[in-house]
Amino acid sequence: MTRKLGLFSGILAACICFYGAKAHGQIDPYKRRLIQLGYNQPLEGKAPISGYGFYYYNKPEFTAEDRTLRLAIAPIYIDAELGFSELLGPNTDVAFGVAGGGFANTYSEIRRGRYIEEESFNGHGGNFSASIYHRLNPGSEIPLWAVFRGEVGRSIFDEDDTAANFELPPDHNYYSGRVGLRFGGREPSLTAPLAMELSAWYDYAFRDESEGYGFANDRNLENSTHAVWARALLKYTFPSEQLFDVSFTVGTTFEADRFGAYRLGGVLPFGSEFPLSIPGYFYQELSAENFVLLNGQYSIPLTPGKHWYADLLAAGAYIDYLPGLEMPGGHLHAGVGGGLTYASPRRSWFVTLVYGHGIRALRSHGRGANSVGVLFQYDFEARKHGRARPFTPGVGPYRSRAGERLFH
């Protein structure tokens, strides 16, 4: 009975499994109606089947000229934010948000290339947030934003296929604050032709419960964690519609636990606001206290109509592991991959089949792992503006929260 209920809830979660970044850049000035789907399937080893599926809606001038409504909607989860332009002055916007639902805080234990169901569990929750976005360089073509965000929420845990003698983390309230600087940004769309960003962030999280859990308290839920990271990215599409997309991300933590560590692996571009992708690896396979990650993609049109594209992917990372989740064989990881993309004539829909090979991924047979995946986008607004809209700097990606898995 438990497995059947888990399968049912997992199928519902398939429409929302877009894992959680806690902040976004600034109020989005464009009307958007997008369906985003993503899925990763490993070809060796058992892993939590990972993906996302959601409807993204952004409506400027919602009930008034100075208001913008942003929604990310799925059957068992919703993330909403109402933004007020220039509420605190001509260059300062304010937004208030609410999010909640099932599987938002689900944790999957992956250790030395093996998914350990006995130490994995479901997590649910909700939160309220308030954000301030201050434009530091009004009038400049590429905006520089200072971002301030506060959040209060609650996390609740229950068993999945968890071992009977594995004690779950305590249900708890949490309080977090984030500050950041973002120069430029990336639109929440797979078909945006251009993007540029330099950003730096600090995040502090406090929990009102701090105690051991697991097998005889062999792991801890920390009272407070600190995270600092930065990202540089550039995406450019040539007149021939060849494009490259490169990013460099570096991060460190203080007092990190399993919930506060960085998790790298897989290819899900909307898995979070700051995706830490490595082709061929399980999604979020690697848990890091500190990391350096370089990602690259190059796409080439294959037909005169420029509907079919060949994609090349590569990533390399240096990782300082979270204690208890070390990988033998050193700190370096790398993955390569390829894809085949079809874009409809007016770019209203877009699908990519992706293959990835994790060069240093550890499996039962040794080093090396393979995965396949699919990415899909449908843009309801594409018919109105024709092909992909020129990039407007500073349109930050949406904030998203939810579980990691498609099925039980």
N, C-alpha and C positions, 0 to 999 in steps of 0.2 A: 504493500500500500504506500509506504514512504517513497519508494522509487517511482511509482506512478504519479504521485503528487509532485515529486521533483521534476519529472518529465513535463507535466502539464505547465508548471510554473516556469520551467525553462523555455518552453515554446513561446509563452507570453513574453518572456524576457528577450526573445529573439528580435523583437521589434524595438528594443530599447537599449541593447547592450553596447552603449557607447560610454567607455570608462572615463573616469572623472578628473579633468582638470578643474581647478578651483577658481579660476579667474579668466576674464577676457579683456581685450584691449580697450575698447571705447565704444560709444554708441554707434551702431551701424547705420549710415544714412540712406541705404538702398532698400527698396522693397524686394523681399526674397521669399520664394516658396520652393523649397527643395526637398526631395526625398533622397536620403543617403543610405546605402547599404554596403556593408563590408564583411568579409568572411575569410578566415584563415583555417586551413586544414593541414596538420602535419602528416607526412607519409611514413614516418618511423616513430614508434613510441606512442604511448597514450598521453594525452594532454587535454586540459579543458578546451572544448571547442569554442573558439573566440570569434566574436563579430559584433557588429552594431547595425541597427536599423531604426531610423527616426525621420520625422517630418520636421523641417526647420522653417519657421515663419518669422519674418521681420517686417514690421509695418511702421514706417515713419508717419508722422502726422496722425497718430492714433488718438482720436477724439479732440485733439488740439494740435496746432502747428509745432509746439515745442515738445511733444511726447512721442516716444517710440516704443512699441511693444515687440519684444522678442520671445519666441516660444520654441522649445524643442519638445516634441510630443511623441509619446509611445503609449501602448495600452496600460502599462503598469508603472509608468514614471512620467513626470512632467517637470520641466525646468523653464521658468518664466522670469522675465525681468521687464520692468517698466522704467524707461529712461526719460529724464527731464533735461532738455537742452538749456544751457546757460542759467540754470537754477541758482547758482551761487556767483553769478557774474558772467560777463560776455565770453569768457574762455573756460568756464568750469561747468561741467555737466554732472548730474547726480542720477543714480539708478537704484531701484529697490527690487530685490528678487526673492523668489521662493522656489524651492525644488524639493521633490520627495517621491518615494515609491519603493518598489521592491528591488533587491539585489544591488543597491547602490554601493554597498561596502563589502561585497563578497570577496573572500580571500582564497586563492588557490596556491597551495604550497608546491613549489617546483624546486627540487634540490638535486644537484649533480645530474641534470638532464632527465630527471624522473618526476612525473606528476604524482604526488602522494595524496590520494583521496582521503586517507584516514586522518590527515592533518589539515584538511581544507573544510571550509564552512561557509554558510550563507550569511550575508549582512544586509540589512535594510536601514532606511533612515530618511531624514529630511532636514532642511535648513532654511534659515532666513538670512538675507545678506543686504548690505548697503555698500555702494561704491561711489567714488568720486573720481572723475576724469578731468584733469586740468591740462589745457593746451599751453605748452611752454613757448611755442614759436608761432603765434598767430600770423598769418600772411605768407608763411613759407609753403613751398610746393609740397614738401614731404613733412608731415606733422610729427612733432615730438610731444608725447603725452606722459604725464605723471599719473600713475594709477594708485589709488588707495582703496582697500577693500576690507570690510569686516564681516564675519559670518558667525552665526551660532546655530548649532544643530545637534541631532541626537543619532547615535548608532545603536542598532539592535541586532543581535546575532542569534542564529539557530543552526542546528545540525543539518548536514547534507548526508554524505556517506561517511561522516566523521566517526572515528573510533569511539567506542563506548567509554573508554577511560581517558579520553582527551577532553580536558576542561576548556570550554569556550572562553574567549575574552569577555570581560564584564560589559554589559550594556552601559553606555556612558553618554554624557553631554560633552560637546567639544566647542571650543571658541578659537577662532583663527583670525589672523590679520595678515594682509599682504600689501607690500609696496613695490612699485616697479616703474621703470622708464622704458617706453617703447617708441622707437623711431621707425616710422613706416608701419608695415603690417602685411598680413596675408588674408585674402578674402576666404570665406567659408565655402569654397566651391572648387571642385576638381578641374574645372575648365577655365579658371582665371588665368589669363596669358602671362601676366607679370606680377611679381611680388618682390619686396625688399624689406628687410627688417633687421634692426639692431635693438636688442632689448636685454635688460638685466632686472632680476627679481629677488626679493627676499620674502619668505613665508614663515610665520610662526604659528604653531598650533598647540593648544592647551586642552588636556582632557581632565575631567573631574574624577576619574578613576585611574589608578596606577597600581597594577599588581601583576603577578605571574599568571600564566595560563599554559595550556598544553599538557604534556605528560609530566606530572609532578612539578609543575611550574618551571619547565625548562626553557621558557621564553617569556619576555616581558612586554607589557603595554606601558609605554613611557608616558609620564605626565605631560611632558612638553617636548616638541621636536622643532628643529630649525632647518630650513633649506634655503640655499642660495644657488642661483643658476643664471646663465646667460645664453643667448642664442643670436647667431648671425645667419641670415639666409638671403639667397638671391635666386629668383626664377625669371627666365627671359625666353620669349618666343620670337624667333626670327621671322622675317616676311615669308620664308619658305615653309613656315610652321614647324620646323625643327625647334626643339626647346631643350633647355637644361634647367635643372633645379638642384641647387646645392645648399647644404646647411651645416653649420658647426654649432654644437651644443656642449656646454660644460657645466657641471653641477657638483655641489658638495653639501653634506648634511652634518648636523650636530645632534647627538643624542637620538639617532634614528632607530626606529624599530621596524618590524615587518610592514607596518602601514605607512610609515614615513619615508621608507627608502625609495630610491629611483628604481624603476623596473623597465628593463630593456628587452626588446625582441619582437619578432613578427613584423608584418607590413599592414598596418591599419592607419591610414593617414588622418582619419577623424576619430581615432581611439582616444585622443586627448588633445588639448590645445597645443601641447608640446610633445608630439609623438616621438618616441625613442625607438626607431625602427631598425632592425637588423634582419635582412631576408634569411629564410631558412630556419630560424629559431622559433621555438614556441613563443606565443604572445606573452610578454612580460616574464620571460624565462629567467633573466638575470637580475638579481637584486643587488644594488650598489649603494655604498655610502658616498663614493666619489666616482666620477666618470668623465670621460672625454669621448665625444661621438661625432663622426663625420659621415654625412649621407650625400649621395649623388644620384641623379637620374638624368638620362638623355633619351629623347623620343624623336623618331624619324618617321615622316609620312611615307607610306608604302605605295599609295595609289594616286593618280592625278587628281581625283576628287578630294583627296586628303580626308578620307573617312577612316582609313585603316592606318594604324601606327605600330611600329616596333619600339619597345621600351627596354632600356638597360638600367639596372639598379646595382648599387654597391654601397656598402657601409663598413666602417671599421671603428672599433671602440677599445679604449683602455679603461679597465674597471677595477676599483678597490671594492671588494665584496662586503656585503653586510655579514658580520660574524655569524657563523652557523650555516651560511648559505654559500660558502666558498666553492669554487670550481677548481679541480686539479688541473695542472698544466699551464698555469700562468694567468696573466691579467688581460691578454689580448684576445679579441674576438673580431670576426669578420664574416661578412655574407655578401653574396652576389646573386643576381637574379635577372629575369627577363619577363617581358609581358607582351601581350597582343591586345590592342585597344581598338574599339570601334566607336566613332562619334557620329551621331545622326547629322543629316545635312545642315540643320539649323542649330545644332548643338543642344537640342532640347533634352536628349538623353545620351548616355555615355556609359560604356561598360569595358572593363579591363580584366583579362585573365592573367594571373601573376604566378610565376614559378620562382622559388627562392632556394638557395643552397647555403646552409650555415656551415662555413668552412671549419670552424673550431667548436661547433656544437657537440656536446658529449651525449652519446647514446649507448645502448647496450652493446653494440658491435664495435664501438670505438668513436673516433672523431668523424664528423660529417653528418649532416641531416638535411632533409628536403621537405618542402611544403608547397602547397598550391593555395590559391586564393582567388577571390573575385571582388571587384569594386564596381559599384553602380551608382549613378546619379541621374535624377530626373529634375529638370529645371522648368517649372511652370511659367517662369517669366521670360524664357529664352525666345519664345515666339514674338514677344513685344520688342526686344532689342536686337533681334537677329543673332548673329554669331556672338562669340564671347565678348562681353563688355570690356572696354579698356580699363586697366587697373587704376583704381583710385587709392593712393597711399593712405594708410592709417585705418583701413577697415579691418578690425581685428576679428579673429575667429570667435565663434560662440563658446560659451561655457557649457560643459556637458558632464553629466553624472549618470552612472548606472553600473550594472553588473558586467562581468567579463565574459559570460558564456552564452551560447545559443541553446544548448540542450544539457540535460542532466548528465 
